[in-house]
Amino acid sequence: MSTVGTSRLKQDSTHSIFRMITGVLFGMLVLLAWVGLPFDLPFVGFGLASAFIFQVIVRPRWLQLASVMLVACALVLVDSFLLRKGHVHNLLSISLGMLGLVSFALLGFQTIWAEGEEKQQLKMVLIPAAALTFFTLASQRLLNLGAILSPNTLDLYTYVFDGSLGFQPSFLVGTLFQRVQIVREIGNFTYFALPLGIALVYGGHLKRNRSSPWFVLELFMSAGLLGYFLYLLFPATGPIYVASHSFPNSPVPFSQISLRAIPVNLQIVRNAMPSLHMAWALLIWYNSKPFSRFVRALAFSYVLITILDTLGTGEHYLIDLVVAVPFSVALQALCTRSIPMRSNARLVPLFGGTVLTIMWLIMLRYCIAVFVIHPFVPWVCIVGSVTLPGWWLARLLAASREVSQHSSLERGSPTDLSENCQSASTQ
């Protein structure tokens, strides 16, 4: 046998051993995740389900999908009746989490043994699924640090602003949630289903393969990281934690409120201002523009539903949602690298959205008396804070679309990633 052949044999043997070791370690990681992850926490279960969504969108092989669902059902039964002894809370979250875990395991082992282009494509599915799950889990833990740094919150300031509108929006929608069970159940589901929406947007961009899907992941994670620092600047919880049992039936007139920072239970996270839930829902809508009209309509509907969810559950004040608008537009501009920073289409929404966000935090903290003069004042401010960033966003998305179309013409017709995966696996 030639020296080249011997060297090739040794190299193949080394790769096989490396893959076996990697496979064993990956299998242990999956096993630890099954035992250790709190699947009954909605954001964890829904976040892990992103792996299954990616698999459905990018690698729709029905035999594999059916196998994943069957194994996931078996794990749910084992988890529910053997490990939890029938004491199951949030079965939906557990089921989605198991579905995602099995899908993640399958994609992981396929990635280890794949070659060339298919390996890279599988990584584009596997890494974001792991990142999204880790991000949702870590964010829940990090939010608890805010309570230690800010034992007192500024909820009364946001409460007074909402009251200056002439009514308390969260209490009004909260009454609807309290009286209509189906509205409450749908609201709770869609509130925690946010990671699924993020996964669908990423999966859609990944399948289209017209722009880097990492942009989408970077966008949503940047929102979480920057939003966390804003939580520290303006710590607030939500009306349900301040009003307690009086929510949503007995709002105190804002004129009777003495403005001050108030102590709130340290177990309650300070994640109200601005509403990242609203910001993420808006980013889902912004980045659904390349998709069909039906998908864009669904994304916009999710924005409207999120408004009801965040208010009806008592997790947010209306002003939290308003501040999320300029914040999300600034983030979209920050992460849209296809347009040069010096371009007005990108610079204006980035600078303007940032200024509006910071101005709201300052005005709410130090100039709240301006808003209580007359309901006309806060309503004008709200309309301006929504329409102006909306105009900036329209210009930004139009400029980004022009760049994308120009790049597509230069590269030629884009290919479907799912077709690439299938063709690579058959070669």
SEVOLO-659094 format. One record per residue (C-alpha): z, y, x; residue in three letters; chain; residue number from 1. Coordinates in nm, 3 decimals, padded with zeros to 5 digits, always signed. Layout:
% residues N
RORO       zz       yy       xx  residuo  cadena  num
RORO        Z        Y        X      ALA       A  NUM
...
END
This chain:
% residues 427
RORO       zz       yy       xx  residuo  cadena  num
RORO  +00.000  +00.000  +00.000      MET       A    1
RORO  -00.088  +00.344  +00.133      SER       A    2
RORO  +00.168  +00.602  +00.234      THR       A    3
RORO  +00.056  +00.827  -00.054      VAL       A    4
RORO  +00.105  +00.544  -00.304      GLY       A    5
RORO  +00.450  +00.464  -00.168      THR       A    6
RORO  +00.550  +00.829  -00.184      SER       A    7
RORO  +00.425  +00.851  -00.542      ARG       A    8
RORO  +00.623  +00.541  -00.639      LEU       A    9
RORO  +00.942  +00.685  -00.488      LYS       A   10
RORO  +00.882  +01.015  -00.666      GLN       A   11
RORO  +00.829  +00.843  -01.002      ASP       A   12
RORO  +01.140  +00.633  -00.946      SER       A   13
RORO  +01.345  +00.943  -00.864      THR       A   14
RORO  +01.216  +01.119  -01.177      HIS       A   15
RORO  +01.304  +00.818  -01.393      SER       A   16
RORO  +01.657  +00.803  -01.254      ILE       A   17
RORO  +01.698  +01.177  -01.302      PHE       A   18
RORO  +01.578  +01.149  -01.662      ARG       A   19
RORO  +01.814  +00.861  -01.733      MET       A   20
RORO  +02.110  +01.056  -01.595      ILE       A   21
RORO  +02.004  +01.365  -01.791      THR       A   22
RORO  +01.966  +01.154  -02.105      GLY       A   23
RORO  +02.316  +01.009  -02.067      VAL       A   24
RORO  +02.468  +01.353  -02.012      LEU       A   25
RORO  +02.275  +01.495  -02.306      PHE       A   26
RORO  +02.390  +01.205  -02.526      GLY       A   27
RORO  +02.753  +01.275  -02.426      MET       A   28
RORO  +02.700  +01.644  -02.512      LEU       A   29
RORO  +02.570  +01.552  -02.857      VAL       A   30
RORO  +02.863  +01.316  -02.910      LEU       A   31
RORO  +03.112  +01.587  -02.808      LEU       A   32
RORO  +02.939  +01.831  -03.044      ALA       A   33
RORO  +02.970  +01.582  -03.329      TRP       A   34
RORO  +03.341  +01.532  -03.265      VAL       A   35
RORO  +03.435  +01.887  -03.165      GLY       A   36
RORO  +03.225  +02.136  -03.359      LEU       A   37
RORO  +03.378  +02.278  -03.679      PRO       A   38
RORO  +03.092  +02.180  -03.909      PHE       A   39
RORO  +03.285  +02.296  -04.214      ASP       A   40
RORO  +03.256  +02.657  -04.091      LEU       A   41
RORO  +02.942  +02.779  -04.274      PRO       A   42
RORO  +02.795  +02.982  -03.990      PHE       A   43
RORO  +02.825  +02.684  -03.753      VAL       A   44
RORO  +02.670  +02.432  -03.992      GLY       A   45
RORO  +02.393  +02.669  -04.099      PHE       A   46
RORO  +02.332  +02.777  -03.740      GLY       A   47
RORO  +02.293  +02.422  -03.613      LEU       A   48
RORO  +02.052  +02.347  -03.898      ALA       A   49
RORO  +01.806  +02.577  -03.721      SER       A   50
RORO  +01.704  +02.279  -03.504      ALA       A   51
RORO  +01.582  +02.094  -03.813      PHE       A   52
RORO  +01.399  +02.403  -03.936      ILE       A   53
RORO  +01.221  +02.436  -03.601      PHE       A   54
RORO  +01.125  +02.070  -03.614      GLN       A   55
RORO  +00.985  +02.103  -03.968      VAL       A   56
RORO  +00.783  +02.414  -03.883      ILE       A   57
RORO  +00.654  +02.323  -03.538      VAL       A   58
RORO  +00.653  +01.941  -03.528      ARG       A   59
RORO  +00.610  +01.824  -03.891      PRO       A   60
RORO  +00.595  +01.449  -03.831      ARG       A   61
RORO  +00.715  +01.300  -04.156      TRP       A   62
RORO  +00.837  +00.967  -04.019      LEU       A   63
RORO  +01.058  +01.144  -03.767      GLN       A   64
RORO  +01.183  +01.389  -04.029      LEU       A   65
RORO  +01.269  +01.105  -04.268      ALA       A   66
RORO  +01.455  +00.924  -03.988      SER       A   67
RORO  +01.649  +01.240  -03.904      VAL       A   68
RORO  +01.756  +01.282  -04.267      MET       A   69
RORO  +01.866  +00.918  -04.298      LEU       A   70
RORO  +02.075  +00.929  -03.979      VAL       A   71
RORO  +02.223  +01.265  -04.086      ALA       A   72
RORO  +02.326  +01.114  -04.423      CYS       A   73
RORO  +02.497  +00.828  -04.239      ALA       A   74
RORO  +02.686  +01.074  -04.016      LEU       A   75
RORO  +02.796  +01.278  -04.318      VAL       A   76
RORO  +02.939  +00.963  -04.480      LEU       A   77
RORO  +03.119  +00.863  -04.160      VAL       A   78
RORO  +03.252  +01.216  -04.109      ASP       A   79
RORO  +03.362  +01.258  -04.470      SER       A   80
RORO  +03.524  +00.922  -04.544      PHE       A   81
RORO  +03.634  +00.789  -04.204      LEU       A   82
RORO  +03.715  +01.097  -03.997      LEU       A   83
RORO  +03.826  +01.335  -04.275      ARG       A   84
RORO  +03.966  +01.064  -04.504      LYS       A   85
RORO  +03.789  +01.211  -04.805      GLY       A   86
RORO  +03.940  +01.560  -04.753      HIS       A   87
RORO  +03.606  +01.737  -04.735      VAL       A   88
RORO  +03.565  +02.112  -04.748      HIS       A   89
RORO  +03.225  +02.274  -04.761      ASN       A   90
RORO  +03.011  +01.960  -04.782      LEU       A   91
RORO  +02.690  +02.166  -04.775      LEU       A   92
RORO  +02.775  +02.320  -04.437      SER       A   93
RORO  +02.872  +01.978  -04.297      ILE       A   94
RORO  +02.549  +01.819  -04.424      SER       A   95
RORO  +02.329  +02.094  -04.279      LEU       A   96
RORO  +02.519  +02.077  -03.950      GLY       A   97
RORO  +02.470  +01.701  -03.921      MET       A   98
RORO  +02.103  +01.740  -04.008      LEU       A   99
RORO  +02.064  +01.995  -03.732      GLY       A  100
RORO  +02.266  +01.787  -03.483      LEU       A  101
RORO  +02.047  +01.478  -03.532      VAL       A  102
RORO  +01.732  +01.687  -03.508      SER       A  103
RORO  +01.868  +01.856  -03.196      PHE       A  104
RORO  +01.941  +01.516  -03.041      ALA       A  105
RORO  +01.592  +01.388  -03.117      LEU       A  106
RORO  +01.422  +01.698  -02.979      LEU       A  107
RORO  +01.646  +01.686  -02.673      GLY       A  108
RORO  +01.561  +01.327  -02.581      PHE       A  109
RORO  +01.192  +01.398  -02.645      GLN       A  110
RORO  +01.214  +01.697  -02.412      THR       A  111
RORO  +01.372  +01.489  -02.135      ILE       A  112
RORO  +01.090  +01.233  -02.140      TRP       A  113
RORO  +00.802  +01.467  -02.221      ALA       A  114
RORO  +00.546  +01.582  -01.968      GLU       A  115
RORO  +00.352  +01.900  -01.896      GLY       A  116
RORO  +00.265  +02.132  -02.182      GLU       A  117
RORO  +00.448  +01.932  -02.448      GLU       A  118
RORO  +00.771  +01.959  -02.246      LYS       A  119
RORO  +00.740  +02.337  -02.236      GLN       A  120
RORO  +00.668  +02.354  -02.607      GLN       A  121
RORO  +00.969  +02.137  -02.687      LEU       A  122
RORO  +01.188  +02.366  -02.477      LYS       A  123
RORO  +01.067  +02.656  -02.691      MET       A  124
RORO  +01.221  +02.472  -02.987      VAL       A  125
RORO  +01.530  +02.318  -02.828      LEU       A  126
RORO  +01.667  +02.613  -02.631      ILE       A  127
RORO  +01.668  +02.862  -02.924      PRO       A  128
RORO  +01.835  +02.602  -03.148      ALA       A  129
RORO  +02.114  +02.559  -02.894      ALA       A  130
RORO  +02.134  +02.934  -02.830      ALA       A  131
RORO  +02.156  +03.020  -03.200      LEU       A  132
RORO  +02.434  +02.767  -03.259      THR       A  133
RORO  +02.627  +02.878  -02.952      PHE       A  134
RORO  +02.581  +03.243  -03.045      PHE       A  135
RORO  +02.713  +03.201  -03.398      THR       A  136
RORO  +03.011  +02.999  -03.277      LEU       A  137
RORO  +03.093  +03.236  -02.990      ALA       A  138
RORO  +03.056  +03.544  -03.208      SER       A  139
RORO  +03.316  +03.406  -03.451      GLN       A  140
RORO  +03.559  +03.362  -03.163      ARG       A  141
RORO  +03.486  +03.699  -03.001      LEU       A  142
RORO  +03.536  +03.886  -03.326      LEU       A  143
RORO  +03.902  +03.785  -03.318      ASN       A  144
RORO  +03.946  +03.986  -02.998      LEU       A  145
RORO  +03.869  +04.303  -03.194      GLY       A  146
RORO  +04.186  +04.258  -03.397      ALA       A  147
RORO  +04.393  +04.247  -03.077      ILE       A  148
RORO  +04.229  +04.563  -02.943      LEU       A  149
RORO  +04.241  +04.740  -03.281      SER       A  150
RORO  +04.548  +04.636  -03.484      PRO       A  151
RORO  +04.491  +04.941  -03.704      ASN       A  152
RORO  +04.163  +04.992  -03.890      THR       A  153
RORO  +03.971  +05.287  -04.038      LEU       A  154
RORO  +03.908  +05.124  -04.375      ASP       A  155
RORO  +04.049  +05.416  -04.570      LEU       A  156
RORO  +03.778  +05.645  -04.430      TYR       A  157
RORO  +03.498  +05.417  -04.546      THR       A  158
RORO  +03.679  +05.365  -04.878      TYR       A  159
RORO  +03.696  +05.741  -04.934      VAL       A  160
RORO  +03.328  +05.783  -04.850      PHE       A  161
RORO  +03.225  +05.517  -05.101      ASP       A  162
RORO  +03.450  +05.678  -05.361      GLY       A  163
RORO  +03.288  +06.016  -05.299      SER       A  164
RORO  +02.966  +05.870  -05.445      LEU       A  165
RORO  +03.126  +05.881  -05.789      GLY       A  166
RORO  +03.229  +05.514  -05.802      PHE       A  167
RORO  +03.322  +05.225  -05.573      GLN       A  168
RORO  +03.002  +05.015  -05.524      PRO       A  169
RORO  +03.180  +04.712  -05.378      SER       A  170
RORO  +03.425  +04.699  -05.668      PHE       A  171
RORO  +03.143  +04.729  -05.920      LEU       A  172
RORO  +02.938  +04.445  -05.770      VAL       A  173
RORO  +03.257  +04.248  -05.704      GLY       A  174
RORO  +03.330  +04.254  -06.077      THR       A  175
RORO  +02.990  +04.096  -06.140      LEU       A  176
RORO  +03.067  +03.824  -05.885      PHE       A  177
RORO  +03.404  +03.760  -06.046      GLN       A  178
RORO  +03.272  +03.729  -06.402      ARG       A  179
RORO  +02.947  +03.536  -06.343      VAL       A  180
RORO  +03.003  +03.210  -06.158      GLN       A  181
RORO  +02.639  +03.137  -06.074      ILE       A  182
RORO  +02.600  +03.482  -05.920      VAL       A  183
RORO  +02.911  +03.420  -05.712      ARG       A  184
RORO  +02.791  +03.079  -05.593      GLU       A  185
RORO  +02.442  +03.200  -05.506      ILE       A  186
RORO  +02.591  +03.503  -05.335      GLY       A  187
RORO  +02.826  +03.295  -05.120      ASN       A  188
RORO  +02.544  +03.058  -05.023      PHE       A  189
RORO  +02.298  +03.331  -04.924      THR       A  190
RORO  +02.573  +03.519  -04.740      TYR       A  191
RORO  +02.634  +03.227  -04.506      PHE       A  192
RORO  +02.267  +03.122  -04.493      ALA       A  193
RORO  +02.179  +03.408  -04.259      LEU       A  194
RORO  +02.125  +03.179  -03.954      PRO       A  195
RORO  +01.863  +02.990  -04.156      LEU       A  196
RORO  +01.672  +03.313  -04.215      GLY       A  197
RORO  +01.681  +03.395  -03.844      ILE       A  198
RORO  +01.561  +03.042  -03.763      ALA       A  199
RORO  +01.273  +03.069  -04.011      LEU       A  200
RORO  +01.151  +03.395  -03.856      VAL       A  201
RORO  +01.168  +03.253  -03.504      TYR       A  202
RORO  +01.000  +02.931  -03.614      GLY       A  203
RORO  +00.724  +03.126  -03.788      GLY       A  204
RORO  +00.650  +03.331  -03.476      HIS       A  205
RORO  +00.664  +03.018  -03.263      LEU       A  206
RORO  +00.414  +02.837  -03.483      LYS       A  207
RORO  +00.174  +03.133  -03.494      ARG       A  208
RORO  +00.191  +03.169  -03.115      ASN       A  209
RORO  +00.058  +03.525  -03.135      ARG       A  210
RORO  +00.346  +03.695  -02.960      SER       A  211
RORO  +00.636  +03.580  -02.750      SER       A  212
RORO  +00.891  +03.425  -02.989      PRO       A  213
RORO  +01.163  +03.501  -02.735      TRP       A  214
RORO  +01.131  +03.861  -02.855      PHE       A  215
RORO  +01.268  +03.752  -03.193      VAL       A  216
RORO  +01.565  +03.570  -03.039      LEU       A  217
RORO  +01.639  +03.862  -02.808      GLU       A  218
RORO  +01.627  +04.101  -03.103      LEU       A  219
RORO  +01.884  +03.917  -03.312      PHE       A  220
RORO  +02.119  +03.852  -03.022      MET       A  221
RORO  +02.100  +04.215  -02.909      SER       A  222
RORO  +02.202  +04.318  -03.258      ALA       A  223
RORO  +02.510  +04.097  -03.233      GLY       A  224
RORO  +02.612  +04.219  -02.889      LEU       A  225
RORO  +02.560  +04.591  -02.953      LEU       A  226
RORO  +02.709  +04.565  -03.299      GLY       A  227
RORO  +03.022  +04.411  -03.148      TYR       A  228
RORO  +03.081  +04.722  -02.936      PHE       A  229
RORO  +03.035  +04.943  -03.242      LEU       A  230
RORO  +03.304  +04.738  -03.414      TYR       A  231
RORO  +03.540  +04.841  -03.136      LEU       A  232
RORO  +03.447  +05.209  -03.183      LEU       A  233
RORO  +03.499  +05.200  -03.558      PHE       A  234
RORO  +03.723  +04.906  -03.654      PRO       A  235
RORO  +03.706  +04.822  -04.024      ALA       A  236
RORO  +03.740  +04.505  -04.228      THR       A  237
RORO  +03.627  +04.538  -04.590      GLY       A  238
RORO  +03.766  +04.637  -04.931      PRO       A  239
RORO  +03.883  +04.286  -05.018      ILE       A  240
RORO  +04.121  +04.286  -04.720      TYR       A  241
RORO  +04.259  +04.632  -04.791      VAL       A  242
RORO  +04.275  +04.623  -05.171      ALA       A  243
RORO  +04.383  +04.256  -05.169      SER       A  244
RORO  +04.462  +04.135  -05.522      HIS       A  245
RORO  +04.345  +04.458  -05.683      SER       A  246
RORO  +03.987  +04.383  -05.574      PHE       A  247
RORO  +03.761  +04.417  -05.764      PRO       A  248
RORO  +03.937  +04.524  -06.083      ASN       A  249
RORO  +04.153  +04.822  -05.990      SER       A  250
RORO  +04.001  +05.064  -05.739      PRO       A  251
RORO  +04.239  +05.341  -05.642      VAL       A  252
RORO  +04.083  +05.689  -05.691      PRO       A  253
RORO  +03.977  +05.816  -05.350      PHE       A  254
RORO  +04.148  +06.149  -05.418      SER       A  255
RORO  +04.484  +05.969  -05.401      GLN       A  256
RORO  +04.413  +05.826  -05.056      ILE       A  257
RORO  +04.590  +05.972  -04.756      SER       A  258
RORO  +04.348  +05.932  -04.466      LEU       A  259
RORO  +04.496  +05.746  -04.173      ARG       A  260
RORO  +04.450  +05.433  -03.968      ALA       A  261
RORO  +04.623  +05.142  -04.138      ILE       A  262
RORO  +04.751  +04.809  -04.002      PRO       A  263
RORO  +04.560  +04.502  -04.121      VAL       A  264
RORO  +04.645  +04.137  -04.060      ASN       A  265
RORO  +04.534  +04.038  -03.710      LEU       A  266
RORO  +04.367  +03.727  -03.851      GLN       A  267
RORO  +04.109  +03.950  -04.024      ILE       A  268
RORO  +03.807  +04.033  -03.808      VAL       A  269
RORO  +03.704  +04.398  -03.767      ARG       A  270
RORO  +03.333  +04.347  -03.837      ASN       A  271
RORO  +03.245  +04.587  -04.119      ALA       A  272
RORO  +03.094  +04.897  -03.954      MET       A  273
RORO  +02.800  +04.872  -03.928      PRO       A  274
RORO  +02.715  +04.564  -04.132      SER       A  275
RORO  +02.547  +04.322  -03.893      LEU       A  276
RORO  +02.473  +04.103  -04.192      HIS       A  277
RORO  +02.261  +04.382  -04.334      MET       A  278
RORO  +02.109  +04.465  -03.996      ALA       A  279
RORO  +02.003  +04.102  -03.941      TRP       A  280
RORO  +01.858  +04.079  -04.292      ALA       A  281
RORO  +01.656  +04.394  -04.225      LEU       A  282
RORO  +01.535  +04.257  -03.891      LEU       A  283
RORO  +01.424  +03.939  -04.069      ILE       A  284
RORO  +01.222  +04.156  -04.306      TRP       A  285
RORO  +01.078  +04.377  -04.029      TYR       A  286
RORO  +00.960  +04.076  -03.832      ASN       A  287
RORO  +00.808  +03.894  -04.129      SER       A  288
RORO  +00.520  +04.145  -04.133      LYS       A  289
RORO  +00.274  +03.910  -03.953      PRO       A  290
RORO  +00.324  +03.646  -04.223      PHE       A  291
RORO  +00.175  +03.609  -04.571      SER       A  292
RORO  +00.250  +03.849  -04.854      ARG       A  293
RORO  +00.460  +03.583  -05.025      PHE       A  294
RORO  +00.678  +03.536  -04.716      VAL       A  295
RORO  +00.719  +03.912  -04.679      ARG       A  296
RORO  +00.827  +03.933  -05.044      ALA       A  297
RORO  +01.084  +03.660  -04.986      LEU       A  298
RORO  +01.217  +03.845  -04.681      ALA       A  299
RORO  +01.248  +04.170  -04.877      PHE       A  300
RORO  +01.419  +03.982  -05.159      SER       A  301
RORO  +01.668  +03.851  -04.905      TYR       A  302
RORO  +01.745  +04.211  -04.805      VAL       A  303
RORO  +01.819  +04.298  -05.169      LEU       A  304
RORO  +02.030  +03.985  -05.211      ILE       A  305
RORO  +02.221  +04.069  -04.895      THR       A  306
RORO  +02.313  +04.407  -05.041      ILE       A  307
RORO  +02.467  +04.231  -05.339      LEU       A  308
RORO  +02.629  +03.959  -05.125      ASP       A  309
RORO  +02.801  +04.190  -04.881      THR       A  310
RORO  +02.932  +04.416  -05.156      LEU       A  311
RORO  +03.017  +04.146  -05.410      GLY       A  312
RORO  +03.219  +03.936  -05.167      THR       A  313
RORO  +03.419  +04.245  -05.070      GLY       A  314
RORO  +03.326  +04.205  -04.705      GLU       A  315
RORO  +03.160  +04.546  -04.679      HIS       A  316
RORO  +03.154  +04.899  -04.811      TYR       A  317
RORO  +02.822  +05.056  -04.911      LEU       A  318
RORO  +02.832  +05.291  -04.614      ILE       A  319
RORO  +02.843  +04.988  -04.381      ASP       A  320
RORO  +02.504  +04.884  -04.517      LEU       A  321
RORO  +02.362  +05.236  -04.488      VAL       A  322
RORO  +02.454  +05.268  -04.119      VAL       A  323
RORO  +02.290  +04.930  -04.058      ALA       A  324
RORO  +01.950  +05.084  -04.140      VAL       A  325
RORO  +01.917  +05.328  -03.846      PRO       A  326
RORO  +02.096  +05.076  -03.624      PHE       A  327
RORO  +01.840  +04.803  -03.701      SER       A  328
RORO  +01.546  +05.040  -03.655      VAL       A  329
RORO  +01.679  +05.147  -03.314      ALA       A  330
RORO  +01.712  +04.780  -03.215      LEU       A  331
RORO  +01.360  +04.701  -03.328      GLN       A  332
RORO  +01.231  +04.985  -03.112      ALA       A  333
RORO  +01.447  +04.880  -02.817      LEU       A  334
RORO  +01.307  +04.526  -02.814      CYS       A  335
RORO  +00.943  +04.610  -02.893      THR       A  336
RORO  +00.822  +04.602  -02.534      ARG       A  337
RORO  +00.455  +04.570  -02.632      SER       A  338
RORO  +00.462  +04.950  -02.676      ILE       A  339
RORO  +00.540  +05.173  -02.376      PRO       A  340
RORO  +00.876  +05.351  -02.392      MET       A  341
RORO  +00.706  +05.688  -02.346      ARG       A  342
RORO  +00.514  +05.637  -02.670      SER       A  343
RORO  +00.650  +05.843  -02.961      ASN       A  344
RORO  +00.603  +05.543  -03.187      ALA       A  345
RORO  +00.878  +05.366  -02.991      ARG       A  346
RORO  +01.084  +05.648  -02.843      LEU       A  347
RORO  +01.145  +05.834  -03.170      VAL       A  348
RORO  +01.291  +05.540  -03.367      PRO       A  349
RORO  +01.495  +05.431  -03.065      LEU       A  350
RORO  +01.645  +05.774  -03.005      PHE       A  351
RORO  +01.661  +05.879  -03.369      GLY       A  352
RORO  +01.815  +05.551  -03.489      GLY       A  353
RORO  +02.076  +05.562  -03.214      THR       A  354
RORO  +02.169  +05.924  -03.288      VAL       A  355
RORO  +02.197  +05.861  -03.661      LEU       A  356
RORO  +02.418  +05.557  -03.604      THR       A  357
RORO  +02.656  +05.742  -03.372      ILE       A  358
RORO  +02.657  +06.051  -03.597      MET       A  359
RORO  +02.767  +05.841  -03.893      TRP       A  360
RORO  +03.059  +05.696  -03.697      LEU       A  361
RORO  +03.168  +06.045  -03.590      ILE       A  362
RORO  +03.124  +06.202  -03.934      MET       A  363
RORO  +03.313  +05.926  -04.111      LEU       A  364
RORO  +03.603  +05.950  -03.868      ARG       A  365
RORO  +03.636  +06.323  -03.820      TYR       A  366
RORO  +03.434  +06.503  -04.092      CYS       A  367
RORO  +03.501  +06.300  -04.405      ILE       A  368
RORO  +03.595  +06.620  -04.595      ALA       A  369
RORO  +03.228  +06.720  -04.594      VAL       A  370
RORO  +03.135  +06.426  -04.817      PHE       A  371
RORO  +03.403  +06.475  -05.082      VAL       A  372
RORO  +03.286  +06.825  -05.176      ILE       A  373
RORO  +03.040  +06.685  -05.433      HIS       A  374
RORO  +02.869  +06.346  -05.488      PRO       A  375
RORO  +02.537  +06.516  -05.417      PHE       A  376
RORO  +02.630  +06.550  -05.047      VAL       A  377
RORO  +02.688  +06.182  -04.961      PRO       A  378
RORO  +02.390  +06.072  -05.172      TRP       A  379
RORO  +02.156  +06.308  -04.986      VAL       A  380
RORO  +02.290  +06.180  -04.655      CYS       A  381
RORO  +02.233  +05.821  -04.764      ILE       A  382
RORO  +01.877  +05.887  -04.879      VAL       A  383
RORO  +01.797  +06.066  -04.555      GLY       A  384
RORO  +01.950  +05.789  -04.344      SER       A  385
RORO  +01.731  +05.531  -04.516      VAL       A  386
RORO  +01.398  +05.709  -04.561      THR       A  387
RORO  +01.375  +05.874  -04.220      LEU       A  388
RORO  +01.431  +05.552  -04.019      PRO       A  389
RORO  +01.197  +05.379  -04.266      GLY       A  390
RORO  +00.920  +05.622  -04.171      TRP       A  391
RORO  +00.990  +05.571  -03.800      TRP       A  392
RORO  +00.981  +05.195  -03.850      LEU       A  393
RORO  +00.646  +05.205  -04.031      ALA       A  394
RORO  +00.492  +05.391  -03.736      ARG       A  395
RORO  +00.649  +05.149  -03.487      LEU       A  396
RORO  +00.524  +04.838  -03.669      LEU       A  397
RORO  +00.178  +04.988  -03.713      ALA       A  398
RORO  +00.154  +05.063  -03.340      ALA       A  399
RORO  +00.283  +04.715  -03.255      SER       A  400
RORO  +00.026  +04.557  -03.489      ARG       A  401
RORO  -00.257  +04.750  -03.323      GLU       A  402
RORO  -00.146  +04.631  -02.979      VAL       A  403
RORO  -00.119  +04.271  -03.106      SER       A  404
RORO  -00.466  +04.279  -03.262      GLN       A  405
RORO  -00.615  +04.426  -02.946      HIS       A  406
RORO  -00.448  +04.158  -02.732      SER       A  407
RORO  -00.570  +03.885  -02.967      SER       A  408
RORO  -00.928  +04.006  -02.937      LEU       A  409
RORO  -00.902  +04.004  -02.558      GLU       A  410
RORO  -00.752  +03.651  -02.548      ARG       A  411
RORO  -00.972  +03.510  -02.822      GLY       A  412
RORO  -00.858  +03.320  -03.128      SER       A  413
RORO  -00.488  +03.220  -03.111      PRO       A  414
RORO  -00.397  +02.858  -03.146      THR       A  415
RORO  -00.140  +02.695  -03.369      ASP       A  416
RORO  +00.154  +02.566  -03.167      LEU       A  417
RORO  +00.210  +02.267  -03.393      SER       A  418
RORO  -00.148  +02.158  -03.326      GLU       A  419
RORO  -00.087  +02.197  -02.953      ASN       A  420
RORO  +00.223  +01.977  -02.978      CYS       A  421
RORO  +00.035  +01.707  -03.165      GLN       A  422
RORO  -00.264  +01.712  -02.933      SER       A  423
RORO  -00.042  +01.705  -02.625      ALA       A  424
RORO  +00.151  +01.408  -02.756      SER       A  425
RORO  -00.167  +01.207  -02.821      THR       A  426
RORO  -00.310  +01.263  -02.472      GLN       A  427
END
